[in-house]
Amino acid sequence: MRLAIALLCAAGLTGPALAASPLLLAVRINGAAVGDFVPLLREGDLWFAQAEALARWRIAPAGPARRVDGMDWWALPGMPRLDAATQTLLLDLPASAFDLQRVDLRPARPAAVEAPLTPGLALDYDFNLEAGEGRPQAAALLDFGAFGLARLPGTLRHRMVLRTLPDAGRALRLDTRWRIEQPAQLRAWTFGDTFTCNGDFAGTARFAGVQLATDFGLRPDLVTFPLPALGGSASVPSAVDLLVDGRTVGATQVGSGPFALDNPPLAAGAGEVTVVQQDVLGRARQISVPYYVSPRLLKPGLSDTCFEAGRLRRDYGVRSNDYGGTFSAAGMRRGLTSVLTLAGRVEAGEVSGMQVGMNWLAGRLGVFTLQTAASTGDAGGGSRQALRFERQTRAFSLSAGIETASAGYRRLGGEALPDKRSSLFVGLPVGGANLTLAGIWQDSGATGPSTRIASASLSMRVASGWFGQFTIQQQDGETTAFAVFTRAFGERRHMALSAQNRHGETLATLQAQSSEPLSGGPGWHVLASAGAHARQIAGMSWLGNAGRFALEAAHESAGDAYALRAGGRGGLVWADGALTVTRGLGEGAIARVSLPGMAHVPILYQHRVVTTTDTNGEAWVTGLLPYENNVIALDPRALPIAVRLDREAVVVRPPARTAVTLGFPLTAQRAALVRIVDSAGVPIPLGARARTADGRRLPFGRNGEVYVDRPAAHNRLQVEWPRGQCAIEFEFPPGDDPQPRLGPFVCESLI
């Protein structure tokens, strides 16, 4: 009867109107405090709250709202009890009364600063000069770029090679393109030279034209493949630990009610994930779920699309502007379910074709990939079929596949495929080592010779920090054996010993190197080999803000030939009307750090010193990862004492092949070391506190001295210590001294 009356009251069908004046109470749900001074209305045994409070407590509104003085109120579920002594409303609710709580287990991405793109031009160069027994030779790779230009979104890029040949010099164009990236839409436009999409099942070809394609690399934090559903239910607030194959990989806190754990950090392959839940009363329970994760799959509803058209590139790296016939193509991959991803592509041109495929997760067994394709062209017509299976665990990996193609089948670029190709790869632990077995069997039919390749490799840790790898390979009846031992001596120095036997000839090699420090400095490397094709090499290098430069001398025993090589890699950047020498733009991005007037300040990238500011207070940080979290900081200890740094580090996510400008706001500041004594002339004791006018509490050091930062022209300090309280007033003197010593000042008692 009581429940029926409550339901009728909640529906507004019976009972008197609610009281117009809410009560301000504390609220505890399942023993946990959820709020103080919460406005609530009461009607008999029923209690009502506003939507904001219900949403904060994750309680779904029950029934229609009751309107009082223009505001909506909803009845609280369960049987609330009022503790009059503490003015607290107590609710005991089952987990089903709460809305689902979603917890993202990915590490939180730190906030990135909106660093402005610096309009500019860039030139990366990589050159090599060689002089020896023959004529001197030289080659240089030049990579031109433009970014941030007004009215021209995206980036421009042009790459070419300059070489001296025995008879004449030669310039060879590699590629030219204009690329516009749109991270919010996960897509990119490319105009000019690029690669075709869907290379996993349709092959890859170079072409010049236009391409619009999905690019998940614009959001590195995005998880594109399905993950297992993890969660549980808590009657009271609980701690949740996540274990993968018995190892803790994450922890979080959840409130009362059902919860879901999104984006667990799971490695690809098979495993078992365990959710361990412990509530505030110490009660624990755990749920184990087997899983299989594969990047070959897409999340349900997620698509990877591509549209492209242009002319196919021929003789890349040999000719500058050799293009073939035109084509157009469209392709898509789409996650249909959490275990099935479909793919398809159609192509039209001198060779027209269609490919369809699927990736299917067969429970915890592994991923099957099935592909079929057909083509028509000058060679007639043909078809291709492929079946692959992949299974991966922490201890074992297996990949096997078979492909067949008819004689008339052609890829988009016109290339024929082998009649049949089978492959097998197995990786498994053997004692304390890892064994890898691989094999490829290819029957080319009329298109070329058949090939049989089988190999076995064993890798393990050996004594005194050495790592060893032993490989034996047989290809078409010829056997090659190879062994290598490596060891690292710190972060920069490495040594390797290797031996190889091929065609009955043995070659033993010893090499050692010390790489340059990221902050700049020297490096070296040496190599000596004995046996067939023996040679000796010694070289030194230098990494600086202007790039990396190396000099190397080599000797080859066969023919007693000598060679001397010199090379360098770096770049030039023109930005803000000035030309600057840098280490090069590369495939990433570059940041300009500006600290006007602050010379020789160390700059850190990803918590490691990589460069220092020049005499103008500027530095360039190269090698930034596009759209990733790039942490750039400076060492505040290198700043003058009169300068206050508002922030020591920033996080930036620049687009690819661009330059950004970073500013670290610096504020000129002065401070004072103030000596204070009591009325008897005794220094204020260690441990006392001085309170400033703005409420800051400053600790006293020895001899009654207190460090006062950011002093005003006129200052008042109130001193507190167990013996009493007192106060002083003092003027901060003008001048150039960043930290004058003031006092002693007699502190006047306040008691």
Buried (B, 14 or more C-beta within 10 A) or exposed (E): EEEEBBBEBBBBEEBEEBEEEBBEBBBBBBBEEBBEEBBBBBBEEBBBBBEEBBEEBBBEBBBEBBEBEEBEBBBBBBBBEBEEEEEBBBBBBEBEBBEEBEBEBEEEEEEBBEBEBBBBBBBBBBBBBBBBEEEEBBBBBBBBBBBBBEEEBBBBBBBBBBBBEEEEEEEBEBBBBBBBBBBEEBBBBBBBBBBBBBEBBBBEBBBBBBBBBBBBBBBEEEBBBBBBEBBBBBBBBBBBBBBBBEEEBBEBEBBBBBBBBBBBBBEBBBBEBBBBBBBEEEEEEEEEEEBBBBEBBBBBEBEBBBBBBBBBBBEBEEEBEEBBBBBBBBBBBBBBBBBBBBBBBBBBBBBBBBBBBBBBBEEEEBBBBBBBBBBBBEBEBBBBBBBBBBBBBEEEBBBBBBBBBBEBBBBBBBEBBBBBBBBBBBBEEEEEBBBBBBBBBBBBBEEEEEBEBBBBBBBBEEEEEBBBBBBBBBEEEEEBBBBBBBBEEEEBBBBBBBBBBBEEEEBBBEBBBBBBBBBBBEBBBBBBBBBBEBBBBBBBBBBBBBBBBBBBEBBBBEEEEEBEBBBBBBBBBBBBEEEBBBBBBBEBBBBBBBBEEBEEBBBBBBEEBBBBBBEEBBBBBBBBBBBBBBBBBBBEEBBEEBBBBEEEEBBBBBBBBBBBBBBBEBEEBBBBBBBBBBEEEEBBEEEBBBBBEEEEEBEBBEEBBBBBEBBEEEBEBBBBBEEEBBBBEBEBEEEEEBBBEBBBBBBEEEE
